[in-house]
Amino acid sequence: MLRSPNRLIAVIFGAVYLVVGLLGFTVTGGVSFLATRGGMLLGLFMVNPLHNVAHLLIGAALLISGLVSVKTAKITNTVIGAAYLLLGIVGFFLVGTAANVLALNTFDHFLHLASAILLLAIGLGTERASSPRVALG
């Protein structure tokens, strides 16, 4: 696993997102599941119970994929990276609207964009399959 950037980043990100998801529940007591304004995690990131569940699911997907295989981790990193890129961009337009069901704030957007860049860079840029060279002649 340590020789695969995809597996390593999937396991690390997976563990971090699982912890973040669990910690989120410590600040969302009394917050409705889809509240557009939630509790503040680490004093910076706004979360609600749905946001916490999303972190738990994403963390589990990353962690499991990192433990399974390079190919699974590579696909998972790329898919979750693309989803985070979309969420990071769209999130700026959701703040202050009823569509902000994840209780996102500016710090969340930048964290999602940073996660997207790293996951996509690892998922798309490492461990490319090389085709065997065939000698002609």
Secondary structure by P-SEA (a helix, b strand, c coil): ccccaaaaaaaaaaaaaaaaaaaaaaccccccccccbbbbccccccccaaaaaaaaaaaaaaaaaaaccaaaaaaaaaaaaaaaaaaaaacccccccccccccccaaaaaaaaaaaaaaaaaaccccccccbbbbcc
